[in-house]
Amino acid sequence: MLTKIPAAFVLSLTLFGCTNGPVGDTSAFLDTPDLVAFWTFGEEAGQQRTSVGGSQPHSLSEVGGPIARADVGPFSGYSAYFDGKQYMSIPYQETGDLNICGRNAQVSMFAVVKIYDLRQSRSIAGMWSEGKGKDDDTGTRQYAMLMNMPTYGGPKQLVPHISAEGGVTMRADSTKFPWCADYAATKQEVPEERWCTLAFTYDGEYLKAYIDGVLDERTPYPVNDKRDDPYFMQEGPGGGNRGMNPYYHGRGIFCYDPEIHGETKPGGGSDFTVGARYAVGSMLGEATIGYFGGLAVFVRALTDEEVFKLHQASSVEKLN
């Protein structure tokens, strides 16, 4: 398996003119209601990546050095290449309307990516700071699109997360899990070494995960999926199970309040990050290797039809 693309190869995309030019339809994203931000990653290395659409501009800053621009991508004709030692970030204080939270909050995220090595690559994007590891409750998790989380049945799958507590998941009887356990998990694995679209929606109750525009439905097998805890099997709708994909959450998205959480969560609210997240005391332990050609966030749960329309607009088959 190819786990890392040499920098020389990335540069050769430019030197030899290996580009398809824009193949996707940006208007499909800009015309979809409740768009917060849409990045097409057309800027050169060393520059901030600024969103289009939405009511506020959102600029992603590079962390870990310049992030290479490759001459292939769906919307700008380019993409950003992450090498597993870099990521992009917006400080919590500057997240604006990306700071989606609250009891009735809804959110959707859509990404056009080409991922390498799921053993390393775990993070697409989100506001998701996990703290220092197992049993640590200082995290300020909100929402995130993640990959390959085997703890509760998501090995190499797409596993979008929503957190109501910010820290570890809490059962109805106030006992705690060692980790955040609230995520959907697809049946199929995230594609590696090819362009694809990944998406999730959360409507305030159900979390859904999509690969290549399709809701990849999955029924839980409690023991095999490590979801035999009563939280999963008895605290869903009507006292039933929560499912796998769709996954029932129904408890809202954590909102950081310095007056309430200043002492228990001293790190402050989570930054919005792309390509990495703070986990087990590190930003780079599970940073992603691959190309990012498009990323969109919506402050609403998109319908199945809307997700598929955005997939079609991304034209990944032309990139492949």
N, C-alpha and C positions, 0 to 999 in steps of 0.2 A: 504494500500500500504506500502511495506517495503521501508523506506526512508533512512535507514542507517544500514550497516552491523556491528555488534559488532566486536571489534578488536579480541576478543577471538575466534570468528568464523573463521576469517581470519587465525589466528594462527593454528586453528584446521585442516585446510587444509593440513598443513605440518605435524602436530603431528600424524594424522591418515592416512597419505599417500594418500590423496584424489587427485590423479593426473592422467591425461590421457597421459602425456608425449606429445611431439610435434606431432601434427596431420596435420599441414599445410605444404606447399611447399615453402620454402624460395626462391628457385631458380626462381620461377615465378616472384618475385619482383626484384631480382638481375639481371635477364636477360631482364627486361623491359627497353628499352632505356630512357635516360634522367632522371634516378633516381638521386636525390640529397641526400636523407637520408632514412634509413630504421631502425627503432628501434623494437627490439623483446622483450624488457623488461625482460631479463633473469637474470639481476644482482640482488644481494641481497640488502635489505634495507640499506640505508646509503651510497651506492655507486652511482656514476654517471652512467647514462644510455647512452651508446655510440652507435652511429649508425654504420651500416655496409652498404657496397655498396657506390656508388657515388665516387666523386674525393676527398672529404674532410671528415674527421671524425667530427661528431657533438655530443658533450657530454651535456646531460641534467642534470642540478644540481637540487637537492631537495630544496624546499622552504617550511618552516613550519614544519621541522622535518623529520625523516626517513619515507619513503613511503614503506609500507609493500609489500613483494613479496608473491604472492599466487602460490600454486603448480598446476596451471591450466592455459593453454595458448596455442595458436595455433602454434607458431613457435619455441619458446625456451622451451616449456613445462611449462612456468611460465607467470605471468602477474603482473603488478603493480596495487595495490589497493589504490585508492584515497578516502579519507574520507570526502571531502568537505571543509577541512581546510588546504589543502596542494596543491602544484602544482609543476611542473618542468619548468625550464627556461634556456635559453641561452641568455646572455647579447647582446644587439644590436651590440656592437662593435665586437662580436665574432660570429655573425650569418653567415658570409661568404656567400656561395652561396645559403643559405636559404633566404637571403635578395633579394627576387624576386620582381622586380619593373620595371616600365618604360611604355612608351606608347604602346609598342607592346608585353609586357610581357605575358607569359602563365604560368599556374600553375595547378597542380592537387594534391589532398591529398586523402589518403585512410587510414581508421582506422578500427581495429577490436576491438570491445568494448562490455561491458555489463554495461548498464547504469541504475542507480536507481534514481527515483524522479526527473522528468523533471521540476518540479516547482523550484527546486534548481539548477539542473545540466544543464548548458547552453553552456559550452565551451568544445570543443575537442582540437583544437590546432590552432596556427597561429601567425602571427605578427600583433597584433591588440590591440592598446591602445586607448581607447575611450575618455579619459579626464574625466571631472567631472560631466557630465550629460547633460540634455536637453539644447540645444542652445550653448553648449560649443564647440568651434571650435579649441581647442588646441590639439586634438587627432592626432595620427600618425598611423592610420589604414592602412593596406596593404591588407592582405588576411587572411581569417579565416574560419574554419568549426565550426559553432555554431548551437544551437538548441533552440527551443521554444522562438521565437521572435514574439509576437502577434501584434506589432505596425502596421505592414503593411502586415498582413495576414499570419503569420507563427506560430500560437499557437501549440506547441508541435511537430511541423514539423522540418525536417532538413532544415537549412537555411544558406547555405554557403554565405559569404559576400566578396565583392571586393570593395575597395575604391580608387577613383581617387584623392580625395582631402586630405585624411588623417583625416580631420575633418568631419563636417556634409556634406550631399549631397547638391550640388548646381544645380539649374535648369539652362536651357539655358539662361534665362533672368537675371542670377546672383542672384536671390533670393534663400534663403537657407531653407532647411528643418531643423527641430529641432534635427534630428538624422541622422545617415547614413541610407539611404533608399534602398541601392543597394544590394539586395539579392534575390536569387532564393528561392522558397519554395515548398517542396514536397506536394503531395496530402495526403499521409498517414503520420501517426505520427511516430516518432522515437520509435522503440521497447524498452520497458522497461523490466528489469529483465530477459533478455535472451541475449546470444551472437548474435551479428549481425555485418555486415559490413556497414560502412557509407563512402561515397566518394563524391568528387566534382571535376569538371574540369572547366577551364576557358581558352578559346582559343584566347583571345584578343577581342572577341565580345560577345560570349554567355557564361553564367554561368549555369552549369548543376549540379543537385543533384541526387545522387543514394542511394537507400537503398537496401541492400542485392544484390548488383551487377546490379540492374536494374534502368534505368532512369525513375523516377516516374513523368511522364509528368503531367502538370497541366495548365489549361487555367484560366486566371484571370476573376473573377466576380467583377468588379471595386468597387461597393459599399460595398459588403460583405467583400471583401478582403482589404478594406481601400486603394485602389489603383485607385481612381477616379481622382487624381490630374493630370493635364496636363503632368507633367513629366513622369508619367507612361503610359498615354494613347496617347500622341501626340509626344513624343520625342524618339520613337523607330524607327526601320528601315522604311524608306519611310514616316515618319510622323505618323506611327501607334503606336500600344501599344508595350510595352517591353516584355510582357508575364510574366509568373510566373516560370515555369520550362519546358524548358529553359527560362532564363531571359537575355534580352539584356542589356549589359552594354556598351562595346565598347569605353571606355575612358581611358583604361590603369590602371596601379596600381601605387599608390602614392610612390614617392621616397623622403625620407627625406634628405634635404641638409642643414647643419647647417648654411651656409652663407645666405640662403634664408629664412629658417624657425626658426632660432635661437631665434628670439624675439617673434614671433607669436605662436610657439610651443616649449616652453622652456623645456619641459620634455625630449626632444631628441627623437631619433628614437625608434620604438617599439622593445622590446625583443621578441624572439620566445618563446612562452609559451605553455605548455601542461596541460590541466585540469582546466585552469582559464585564465582570461584576465582582464586588468584594465578597469573597467566600473563604472561609477557614483562614482568616487573617491576611489574605493576599488578593490583589487585583489580577495577577497574571497566572495564578496556578491553573486556571481553566480558561485562559484567553483563547479566542478563536483564530484559526488559520483559514484564510479563504478570501473570496471576493464578495464585496457588497455593492450591488448595482442599484438598489432602491430600497427605501424604508419609509413606511407611512404609519402614522398613529391617528386614530379617530377616537372621539369622545362619545362613542355609541357602539353598540353591538351591531356589526354589519350582518346582513342576511346571507344565507348560503348563496343566493343568486349574485349578490354584490361581490362576495369573495371570489366566486368563479369568474365574474366579469373582469376583476382586477388581474386575475391570473391570465386570462386571455389577452388582456392589454399589455402584459409583460413580455409576451412573445419569446418565452425561454427556449422554445424549440428552435428558433432561429439562432440563438446564441450557442446552442449545442451542435 
